[in-house]
Amino acid sequence: MSDHPDPLPAPVPGIPAPPPLGTHALPAGTYDGVAVFITGGGTGLGKGIAVEFARLGASLVIASRKEEHLDAGRVALEALGAPVETVVCDIREPDSIAAAFDAAENAFGLPSVCINNAAANFPVPAEDMSPNAWRTVVDITLNGTFFVTREFARRHLAAGTPGSVIDIGASYAWTGGPGFAHSAAAKAGVKNMVESLAVEWGPYGIQVNGLVPGLIPHEDMTDDIRGNLARADPEKDALQPAMRVGTRRELGWAATFLASPYARFISGHTLVVDGANWQRRAMTNPTVIPIREQMGRGPFAAD
């Protein structure tokens, strides 16, 4: 028997890094002459999606409630030479949405692609959640997504033209999301809506799909999300089956494919871009840590 200890296992390589920023799989000019309407496209993952459409020739219409977000998106997209229109829009209000689409049509013609990226979310134990918090998240995430999609589809139905809708979802639409009961319920509604509307509008040439991001850190993350990540293991790559987190361009590449001529027969589908993280299971169950404790909250008090 050898006196030497067994060698340590070689590091697990995981899924390779993506191609560099600025590259793309679709042919250059795939979206030449195509207008893309995207809610919440001025920051974060929405901006990452908008950038990849811009690289392929699209004209972008960014809708947001906040002027500073619109300005940030315009700067990023104009740096790529993309035509950009920004519109202030509250997706909870159908009249505001109609005005935003009017502005989009005046700028570039009727958008052929609609990306529903805007949503509301924050972590809170369900027992601490106010009725207004529930209503606000559901109103923006579920109702707003429907109102925007409905406006887009009605205009294409009236014009007799095809179109493509992509709704940004979340994996807890399947699994539930402790600490995010409001958002998880709303995103489950969005996923179901994708499947319903794809069937309703398919005969008229309108495809509807969902797109779910995994952990993709970026500079526009909210303070509460940063706080949640900070309380977890600092080595985020090792927490993913891919052995790395995602990048915004990987989500953008998926979106540009789903709305492209090469994905016309894909409709009613929700594509998850998370390196298989949401399917991860342990051989033995980990210790259950209540959500209040995970969030650093004390015992519940009714007052």
Residue pairs with C-beta under 8 A, 6 or more apart in sequence:
12 243
13 243
14 237
14 240
14 241
14 242
14 243
14 244
15 242
15 243
15 244
15 275
17 244
18 247
18 249
18 250
18 253
21 247
21 249
22 55
24 52
24 55
24 56
24 253
24 256
25 253
25 257
26 56
26 256
26 257
26 260
26 262
28 56
28 57
29 56
29 57
30 56
30 57
30 256
30 260
30 261
31 53
31 56
31 57
31 58
31 113
31 256
31 260
32 56
32 57
32 58
33 57
33 59
34 57
34 58
34 59
34 112
34 113
35 58
35 59
35 60
35 61
35 104
35 107
35 108
35 109
35 110
35 111
35 112
35 113
36 50
36 53
36 58
36 59
36 60
36 61
36 111
36 112
36 113
36 114
36 115
36 259
37 61
37 63
37 100
37 101
37 104
37 111
37 113
37 114
37 115
37 152
38 46
38 49
38 50
38 53
38 60
38 61
38 62
38 63
38 114
38 115
38 117
39 46
39 63
39 64
39 89
39 91
39 115
39 116
39 117
39 118
39 144
39 148
40 46
40 63
40 64
40 69
40 117
40 118
40 119
41 47
41 49
41 50
41 60
41 62
41 63
41 64
41 73
41 115
41 117
42 62
42 64
42 66
42 69
42 70
42 71
42 72
42 73
42 74
42 86
43 69
43 72
43 73
43 220
44 218
44 220
44 221
45 117
45 168
45 213
45 216
45 218
45 248
45 251
46 62
46 73
46 115
46 117
46 118
46 168
47 72
47 73
47 76
47 220
47 248
48 216
48 218
48 248
48 249
48 251
48 252
49 115
49 117
49 248
49 251
49 252
49 255
49 256
50 60
50 62
50 73
50 76
50 77
50 115
50 252
51 76
51 77
51 80
51 248
51 249
51 252
52 249
52 252
52 253
52 255
52 256
53 60
53 113
53 252
53 255
53 256
54 60
54 77
54 80
54 81
54 82
55 80
56 256
58 82
58 113
59 82
59 83
59 84
59 85
59 107
59 108
60 73
60 77
60 82
60 83
60 84
60 85
61 84
61 85
61 86
61 87
61 100
61 103
61 104
61 107
61 108
61 111
62 69
62 70
62 73
62 74
62 77
62 84
62 85
62 86
62 87
63 86
63 87
63 88
63 89
63 91
63 100
63 118
64 70
64 73
64 86
64 88
64 89
64 118
65 88
65 89
65 90
67 88
70 86
70 87
70 88
71 86
73 84
73 86
74 84
74 86
77 84
78 84
83 107
83 108
85 103
85 104
85 107
85 108
87 99
87 100
87 103
87 104
88 96
88 100
89 96
89 97
89 99
89 100
90 96
91 97
91 118
91 140
91 144
91 145
91 147
91 148
92 139
92 140
92 143
92 144
92 147
93 147
94 147
94 150
94 151
97 147
97 148
97 151
98 151
101 110
101 111
101 151
101 152
101 155
104 110
104 111
105 111
105 155
110 155
110 156
110 159
110 161
111 152
111 163
112 161
112 162
112 163
112 164
113 163
113 164
113 165
113 166
113 259
114 148
114 149
114 152
114 163
114 164
114 165
114 166
115 165
115 166
115 168
115 255
115 259
116 144
116 145
116 148
116 149
116 165
116 166
116 167
116 168
116 190
117 168
118 140
118 144
118 145
119 140
119 141
119 144
119 145
119 168
119 183
119 186
119 187
120 136
120 137
120 139
120 140
120 141
120 183
121 137
121 141
121 180
121 182
121 183
122 133
122 137
122 222
122 224
123 179
123 180
123 224
123 228
123 295
124 133
124 179
124 180
124 182
125 179
125 291
125 292
125 295
125 297
125 300
126 181
127 300
128 297
128 300
129 181
129 182
133 182
134 182
137 182
137 183
137 186
138 182
138 185
138 186
138 189
141 183
141 186
141 187
141 190
142 186
142 187
142 189
142 190
142 193
145 167
145 190
145 193
146 193
149 165
149 167
149 193
149 197
149 208
152 163
152 165
153 163
153 165
153 197
153 201
153 206
156 162
156 163
156 204
156 205
156 206
157 201
157 204
157 206
160 204
161 205
162 204
162 205
162 206
162 207
163 205
163 206
163 207
164 206
164 207
164 208
164 209
164 258
164 259
165 197
165 206
165 207
165 208
165 209
166 209
166 210
166 211
166 255
166 258
166 259
167 190
167 193
167 194
167 208
167 209
167 210
167 211
168 210
168 211
168 212
168 213
169 187
169 190
169 191
169 194
169 210
169 211
169 212
169 270
170 177
170 183
170 184
170 187
170 212
171 212
171 214
171 272
171 274
171 277
171 278
172 180
172 183
172 184
172 187
172 188
173 184
173 187
173 188
173 190
173 191
173 212
173 270
174 188
174 191
174 278
175 278
176 184
177 183
177 184
178 291
179 291
179 294
179 295
190 210
191 210
191 270
194 208
194 209
194 210
194 268
194 269
194 270
195 268
197 206
197 208
198 207
198 208
198 209
198 267
198 268
198 269
199 268
201 207
201 208
202 267
202 268
207 263
207 264
207 266
207 267
208 267
208 268
209 258
209 266
209 267
209 268
209 269
209 270
209 271
210 269
210 270
210 271
211 251
211 254
211 255
211 258
211 270
211 271
211 273
212 270
212 271
212 272
212 273
212 274
212 278
213 246
213 251
213 273
213 274
214 240
214 245
214 246
214 272
214 273
214 274
214 275
214 277
214 278
215 236
215 239
215 240
215 245
215 246
215 274
215 277
216 245
216 246
216 247
216 248
216 250
216 251
217 229
217 236
217 245
218 248
221 229
228 295
229 236
231 294
231 295
231 296
232 239
233 239
236 245
237 243
237 244
237 245
240 274
240 275
240 277
241 275
241 276
241 277
241 279
241 280
242 275
242 276
242 277
244 275
246 273
246 274
246 275
250 273
251 273
254 271
254 273
257 263
258 266
258 271
272 278
292 298
292 299
292 300
